[in-house]
Amino acid sequence: MINKIHFGKRLASARKSLGITQTELAEQLFVTPQAVSKWECGTALPDIEILLELSHIFKTTINNLLEEIDLISELTGKASSNDGITYFVPEQERSYNLSWAEDIIKHKWVKKNWYEAQKPNVFMDNVGKKIADEGGIILEIGAGPGGGFMPYILKSNPNSTIIVSDISPTVVREWKAFLDKTLDSPNIYYAAFDFCKMPFEDGSIDVISDGGGIGNAEGDKAAALKEAYRVLKPGGLLVTSTGYVNKETLTDIPKSAQDVLLQKRPDIFEDLYEDTFLAGFKKIDSVIDGCWYTDSDDSSIADLARSLGINLKFTSYIRYCRKES
């Protein structure tokens, strides 16, 4: 069965990508602007002759305009499950993660974080717009309950084609349930996988959006950056953000605390610039976007810092890493 709402959204997105108004499209089709409006609102479908003409205008097929697309299947060869999510990890949440996953659901973290992102935030809104303006297929890795950059991308352009992913199936399911109700977009897809070993073919993704995922990777961060480079198309963009404890902050804390941190969490002192370069990215633009403190955070590193009686300062950055064409 054809989803008229989704057809209308695909039509509106295609029209806007050409930079034409409803009136201008109506003139090309010899119909009224009101007819185009009805199609885009999902209250009516054009007849077959108009559909054929639309396929010529947008250089696509009638089927692509009318039918739902399993984008992830096209990119990986694996079809989505009945719940609309493609799983490359077990559908059951990992046992050591159950308590955290239950908290995500209980406290409605996804909903809260989405609406927090809808508030004006000049810096993050600008990042979201830059990513959305790249166009093509956007892959949000390690979205987490905060969504990474994804809420800001969709805030800039709700019609963006984006894959929301995380290694936690709970996170992905929560985002799908929420966004299905909130946006009902035909261009949002969902996958659960480990981004240190991505399931996508070489050169298949236009933009990788990493709003803190790699910085919190459970696996090898250098491997994650190499995977990002591999799956990006030539000229593709990785936008990555994380925080680290710089040398000045390290020397300012007691020696006993330094020793514990260097033993238990040496990763927090890595800014990943060298790993990003070694992954293949030669054009790397870094923007420092502020700092945050463990006293106001609920992460595992924050718990460790509190147990040591210190308040760690993390410097945050965003990097724009372009794969050479």
BELWO-V178772 format. One record per backbone hydrogen bond with DSSP energy under -0.5 kcal/mol. CO is the residue of the C=O (numbers start at 0). NH is the residue of the N-H. Records with the same first field share a line. If there is no record, write none. Layout:
# BELWO-V178772
CO->NH  NH
This chain:
# BELWO-V178772
1->3
2->6
3->7
4->8
5->9
6->10
7->11
8->12
9->13
10->14
11->15
12->16
13->17
14->17  19
15->18
20->24
21->25
22->26
23->27
24->28
25->29  30
31->34  35
32->36
33->37
34->38
35->39
36->40
37->41  42  43
38->41
46->50
47->51
48->52
49->53
50->54
51->55
52->56
53->57
54->59
60->64
61->65
62->66
68->70
69->73
70->74
71->75
72->76
74->200
76->78
80->83
83->189
84->80  86
85->87  191
93->96
94->97
96->100
97->101
98->102
99->103
100->104
101->105
102->106
103->108
104->107
107->111
108->112
109->113
110->114
111->115
112->116
113->117
115->118
120->124
121->125
122->126
123->127
124->128
125->129
126->130
127->131
128->132
129->133
130->133  134
131->134
135->137  160
136->205  206
137->139  162
138->140  208
139->164
142->146  147
143->146
146->149
148->151  152
149->153
150->154
151->155
152->156
156->159
159->161
160->137
161->163  188
162->139  164
163->190
164->142
165->192
166->168
167->171
168->172
169->173
170->174
171->175
172->176
173->177
174->178
175->179
176->180
177->181
178->182  183
184->187
186->161  188
188->163
189->85
190->165  192
191->87
192->194
193->196
200->203
204->232
205->236
206->138  208
207->209  238
208->140  210
209->211  240
211->215
212->215
213->216
218->220
219->223
220->224
221->225
222->226
223->227
224->228
225->229
226->230
227->231
229->202
230->203  204
232->235
235->322
236->207  238
237->239  320
238->209
239->318
241->316
243->245  314
245->249
246->250
247->251
248->251  252
249->252
253->257
254->258
255->259
256->260
257->261
258->262
259->263
260->264
264->267
265->268
266->269
267->244
271->275
272->276
273->277
274->278
275->280
276->279
279->281
281->283
282->321
283->285
284->319
286->317
289->315
291->313
292->295
293->296
298->302
299->303
300->304
301->305
302->306
303->307
304->309
305->308
309->311
311->293  313
313->291
314->243
315->288  289
316->241
317->286
318->239  320
319->284  321
320->237
321->281  282
322->234
